[in-house]
Amino acid sequence: MHRLISRHALLYTEMVTAPALVRGGALHLLTYSPEEHPVALQLGGSDPKELAQAAKLGADAGYDEINLNCGCPSDRVQSGTFGAVMMKDPQLVANCVSAMRDTVDVDVTVKCRIGVDDQDPETVLPEFLSSIADAGVTRVTVHARKAWLQGLSPKENREIPPLDYDLVMRMKAMFPDMHVSINGGIDNLDTALDLLDRGLDGVMIGRAAYHQPWDVLSKVDAAVFGGGSDKTAQSVVVEMLPYIEQHLQSGGRLHQITRHMLGLFAGQPGARRWRQILSTGANKDGAGPELLEVAVAAINEAKQASVQAM
């Protein structure tokens, strides 16, 4: 759905662990539709050889970029020495990305925090970036918050540690040849454009792009990539119908797709009714595309009522 809203924004998978692919045989996690390009595979892991194997699986599957996650703070990820805990060992990260780059031809990138726990970001972040740059990394996304590995949940780690956008700006000045993107607390296009205007190379938007996809992405192509569109959120639903039909015919269930569409009309008249119809109906046996037609009709009715009330 997000690709239908923006043709050019780079999309990322959820983090997939290298052991799941290499040892667990979870190759179904690499499945995506060709229409979704450009798309990046985000990997978690800490074993250079295993990450190289996982990166090759991703490259063979056609991914445009392989990203090593060094920013996730969850306990489960830490226990596997994945994610943000790896910022404590920049040389290990360098070894991992070097092994990955030696194995694949597509870009190998890194996502990180500004530091973890009691680390001083002013010291550790430039050291970290220098280490991965020496290993050949030219693109990095920095979540502009520390990660606290003990005492905060993953959700709290996305909200409580203060943001430091200025530090990321200084890193761009310190590493002018590195493509530096910023992440964290960015929930609208205007903020993203401001950060780009201030000299950053990219902006990664996570939760807001998921929960308010139309608000965040519908004007991205025109504002950033120079290509507009006359689509509406309703037309995106119509374009999704063949994909949904194919999913159902292959044995899937409607809610597996519609749960990712609940925020499509966020902030618009009828958005609550849209969510209600999909949430209550998509789990039922036999639920099909007609449910979305009912939900869109409710949106159109709410919009018409809103216009008449003005």
C-alpha positions as CSV (number, residue, x, y, z in Angstrom):
1,M,0.0,0.0,0.0
2,H,2.8,2.5,0.9
3,R,4.3,2.0,-2.5
4,L,1.0,3.0,-4.1
5,I,1.1,6.2,-2.2
6,S,4.7,7.1,-3.0
7,R,6.4,5.7,-6.0
8,H,9.9,6.7,-5.0
9,A,10.4,6.6,-1.2
10,L,12.7,3.9,-0.1
11,L,10.8,1.2,1.9
12,Y,12.4,-0.9,4.6
13,T,11.4,-4.4,5.8
14,E,11.0,-5.1,9.4
15,M,14.2,-6.4,10.9
16,V,14.9,-10.0,10.0
17,T,17.5,-11.8,11.9
18,A,20.4,-13.5,10.0
19,P,20.0,-16.7,12.0
20,A,16.4,-17.0,11.0
21,L,17.4,-16.9,7.4
22,V,20.6,-18.9,7.5
23,R,19.8,-21.5,10.1
24,G,16.1,-21.3,10.4
25,G,15.3,-21.4,6.7
26,A,12.8,-18.6,7.1
27,L,13.1,-17.6,3.4
28,H,9.4,-16.6,3.3
29,L,10.4,-13.5,5.2
30,L,12.2,-12.3,2.1
31,T,9.0,-12.4,0.0
32,Y,7.8,-9.1,-1.5
33,S,6.1,-7.9,-4.6
34,P,8.2,-6.6,-7.5
35,E,6.1,-3.4,-7.5
36,E,7.5,-2.5,-4.1
37,H,11.0,-1.5,-5.4
38,P,13.0,0.3,-4.2
39,V,13.0,-1.7,-1.0
40,A,15.7,-2.4,1.6
41,L,16.2,-5.6,3.7
42,Q,16.9,-4.8,7.3
43,L,19.0,-7.5,9.0
44,G,19.9,-8.1,12.6
45,G,22.9,-10.2,13.6
46,S,26.4,-10.0,14.9
47,D,28.3,-12.9,13.2
48,P,30.1,-11.6,10.1
49,K,29.9,-14.9,8.2
50,E,26.2,-15.4,9.0
51,L,25.4,-11.8,8.1
52,A,27.2,-12.2,4.8
53,Q,25.2,-15.3,4.0
54,A,21.9,-13.5,4.9
55,A,22.9,-10.5,2.8
56,K,23.5,-12.8,-0.2
57,L,20.1,-14.3,0.3
58,G,18.6,-10.8,0.3
59,A,20.6,-9.7,-2.7
60,D,19.6,-12.8,-4.6
61,A,16.0,-12.0,-3.7
62,G,16.4,-8.7,-5.5
63,Y,16.6,-6.2,-2.6
64,D,18.0,-2.9,-3.5
65,E,19.8,-2.4,-0.2
66,I,20.9,-4.5,2.7
67,N,20.8,-2.6,6.1
68,L,22.4,-3.7,9.3
69,N,20.3,-2.7,12.3
70,C,22.4,-1.3,15.1
71,G,19.6,0.6,16.7
72,C,17.0,-1.8,18.1
73,P,17.1,-1.8,21.9
74,S,14.7,-4.7,22.7
75,D,15.7,-7.4,25.2
76,R,15.2,-10.2,22.7
77,V,17.5,-8.5,20.2
78,Q,20.1,-7.8,22.9
79,S,20.2,-11.4,24.0
80,G,21.4,-12.3,20.5
81,T,23.9,-9.4,20.5
82,F,21.9,-7.7,17.8
83,G,20.7,-4.1,17.4
84,A,21.8,-1.2,19.6
85,V,24.0,-3.2,21.9
86,M,26.4,-3.5,18.9
87,M,27.3,0.2,19.2
88,K,29.5,-0.9,22.1
89,D,31.7,-2.8,19.7
90,P,32.3,-0.6,16.6
91,Q,35.0,-3.0,15.3
92,L,32.5,-5.9,15.3
93,V,30.1,-3.8,13.3
94,A,32.9,-2.9,10.9
95,N,33.8,-6.6,10.5
96,C,30.1,-7.4,9.8
97,V,29.6,-4.8,7.2
98,S,32.9,-5.6,5.6
99,A,31.9,-9.3,5.2
100,M,28.5,-8.3,3.8
101,R,30.1,-5.9,1.3
102,D,32.5,-8.6,0.2
103,T,29.6,-10.8,-0.6
104,V,27.0,-8.6,-2.3
105,D,27.0,-5.9,-5.0
106,V,24.1,-3.9,-3.6
107,D,24.6,-1.1,-1.0
108,V,25.3,-2.2,2.5
109,T,24.1,0.4,5.0
110,V,23.8,0.9,8.7
111,K,21.1,2.2,11.1
112,C,22.3,3.2,14.5
113,R,21.5,5.3,17.6
114,I,23.6,8.3,18.8
115,G,24.9,6.0,21.6
116,V,23.7,3.6,24.3
117,D,23.4,3.8,28.1
118,D,26.1,6.1,29.6
119,Q,28.1,6.6,26.5
120,D,28.9,10.2,25.5
121,P,27.3,10.6,22.0
122,E,29.7,13.4,21.1
123,T,32.6,10.9,21.5
124,V,31.1,7.5,20.5
125,L,29.1,8.5,17.5
126,P,31.9,9.9,15.4
127,E,34.1,7.0,16.4
128,F,31.3,4.6,15.3
129,L,30.8,6.4,12.0
130,S,34.6,6.5,11.4
131,S,34.8,2.8,12.0
132,I,32.0,1.8,9.6
133,A,33.3,4.3,7.0
134,D,36.7,2.7,7.1
135,A,34.9,-0.6,6.4
136,G,33.4,0.9,3.2
137,V,29.9,2.1,4.4
138,T,28.8,5.2,2.6
139,R,25.2,5.4,3.8
140,V,24.0,5.6,7.4
141,T,20.7,6.4,9.2
142,V,21.0,7.8,12.7
143,H,18.1,7.6,15.2
144,A,18.8,10.8,17.0
145,R,18.3,9.3,20.5
146,K,20.3,7.2,22.9
147,A,19.1,3.7,23.5
148,W,18.9,2.6,27.1
149,L,19.5,-1.1,27.1
150,Q,18.2,-1.6,30.7
151,G,15.2,0.0,32.3
152,L,13.3,1.2,29.2
153,S,11.0,-0.8,27.0
154,P,11.4,-0.6,23.2
155,K,8.4,1.8,23.1
156,E,9.9,4.0,25.8
157,N,13.2,4.0,24.0
158,R,11.4,5.5,21.0
159,E,10.0,8.3,23.2
160,I,11.8,9.0,26.4
161,P,15.5,9.6,25.5
162,P,15.8,13.2,24.2
163,L,16.3,13.9,20.6
164,D,19.5,15.5,19.4
165,Y,19.0,16.5,15.8
166,D,21.9,19.0,16.1
167,L,24.4,16.2,16.8
168,V,23.3,14.4,13.7
169,M,23.8,17.7,11.7
170,R,27.3,17.9,13.2
171,M,28.0,14.4,12.1
172,K,27.1,15.3,8.5
173,A,29.5,18.2,8.7
174,M,32.2,15.9,10.1
175,F,31.6,13.2,7.5
176,P,30.6,15.2,4.3
177,D,31.2,12.3,2.0
178,M,28.8,10.0,3.9
179,H,25.1,9.9,3.0
180,V,23.5,10.7,6.4
181,S,19.8,10.2,7.1
182,I,18.0,11.1,10.3
183,N,15.3,9.2,12.2
184,G,13.4,9.7,15.4
185,G,10.3,11.8,16.2
186,I,9.6,12.9,12.6
187,D,5.9,12.6,12.1
188,N,5.1,14.9,9.2
189,L,6.5,15.9,5.8
190,D,7.2,19.5,6.7
191,T,9.6,18.5,9.4
192,A,11.3,16.1,7.0
193,L,11.7,18.8,4.4
194,D,13.1,21.2,7.0
195,L,15.8,18.6,8.0
196,L,16.7,18.1,4.3
197,D,17.0,21.8,3.8
198,R,19.4,21.9,6.8
199,G,21.8,19.7,4.9
200,L,20.9,16.1,5.7
201,D,20.8,13.7,2.9
202,G,17.7,11.7,3.9
203,V,14.9,11.3,6.4
204,M,13.6,8.0,7.7
205,I,10.0,8.0,9.0
206,G,8.8,5.0,10.9
207,R,5.7,5.0,13.0
208,A,4.1,8.0,11.4
209,A,4.4,6.5,8.0
210,Y,2.7,3.4,9.2
211,H,-0.1,5.0,11.3
212,Q,-0.7,8.0,9.0
213,P,0.5,6.8,5.6
214,W,-1.5,9.2,3.5
215,D,-0.7,12.3,5.5
216,V,3.0,11.5,5.5
217,L,3.7,10.0,2.0
218,S,1.1,11.4,-0.4
219,K,3.1,14.5,-1.2
220,V,6.6,13.1,-0.9
221,D,7.0,12.4,-4.6
222,A,6.1,15.9,-5.6
223,A,8.1,17.6,-2.8
224,V,11.2,15.5,-2.9
225,F,11.5,13.6,-6.1
226,G,9.8,16.0,-8.6
227,G,6.9,13.7,-9.6
228,G,3.3,14.4,-8.6
229,S,0.2,12.3,-8.6
230,D,-3.5,12.8,-8.7
231,K,-4.3,9.8,-6.5
232,T,-6.6,9.8,-3.6
233,A,-6.7,7.6,-0.6
234,Q,-9.8,6.0,-2.1
235,S,-8.0,5.2,-5.3
236,V,-5.2,3.5,-3.4
237,V,-7.8,1.2,-1.9
238,V,-9.1,0.3,-5.4
239,E,-5.5,-0.4,-6.6
240,M,-5.0,-2.7,-3.6
241,L,-8.0,-4.9,-4.5
242,P,-6.2,-7.1,-7.1
243,Y,-3.3,-7.7,-4.6
244,I,-5.9,-8.6,-2.0
245,E,-7.6,-11.0,-4.3
246,Q,-4.3,-12.7,-5.1
247,H,-3.5,-13.0,-1.4
248,L,-6.9,-14.6,-0.7
249,Q,-6.6,-17.0,-3.6
250,S,-3.2,-18.2,-2.3
251,G,-4.8,-19.1,1.1
252,G,-4.2,-15.8,3.0
253,R,-6.8,-14.0,5.1
254,L,-8.1,-10.5,4.6
255,H,-7.0,-9.2,8.0
256,Q,-3.4,-10.0,7.2
257,I,-3.5,-7.1,4.8
258,T,-6.1,-4.8,6.1
259,R,-4.5,-4.5,9.5
260,H,-1.8,-2.5,7.7
261,M,-4.4,-0.2,6.1
262,L,-6.2,1.0,9.2
263,G,-4.5,4.4,9.2
264,L,-5.0,5.2,5.5
265,F,-7.7,7.7,6.2
266,A,-6.2,9.1,9.5
267,G,-7.5,12.6,10.2
268,Q,-10.1,12.4,7.5
269,P,-13.9,12.3,8.0
270,G,-15.0,8.7,8.5
271,A,-11.6,7.5,9.6
272,R,-13.0,5.9,12.8
273,R,-15.7,4.1,10.9
274,W,-13.2,2.9,8.3
275,R,-11.1,1.4,11.1
276,Q,-14.1,-0.1,12.8
277,I,-15.4,-1.8,9.7
278,L,-12.1,-3.4,8.9
279,S,-11.2,-4.3,12.5
280,T,-14.4,-6.1,13.1
281,G,-15.0,-7.6,9.7
282,A,-11.7,-8.6,8.3
283,N,-11.2,-11.5,10.8
284,K,-14.4,-13.2,9.9
285,D,-14.4,-16.4,7.8
286,G,-15.0,-15.6,4.1
287,A,-14.2,-11.9,4.4
288,G,-13.2,-10.5,1.1
289,P,-12.6,-7.3,-0.9
290,E,-16.2,-6.3,-0.7
291,L,-15.6,-5.3,2.9
292,L,-13.2,-2.6,1.7
293,E,-15.9,-1.4,-0.7
294,V,-18.3,-1.1,2.3
295,A,-15.6,0.8,4.3
296,V,-14.8,3.2,1.4
297,A,-18.6,3.9,1.0
298,A,-18.6,4.8,4.7
299,I,-15.7,7.2,4.1
300,N,-17.4,8.8,1.1
301,E,-20.7,9.2,3.1
302,A,-18.8,10.8,6.0
303,K,-17.0,13.2,3.6
304,Q,-20.3,14.2,2.0
305,A,-21.9,14.9,5.4
306,S,-18.9,16.9,6.4
307,V,-19.2,19.1,3.2
308,Q,-22.9,19.6,3.8
309,A,-22.3,20.7,7.4
310,M,-19.9,23.4,6.4
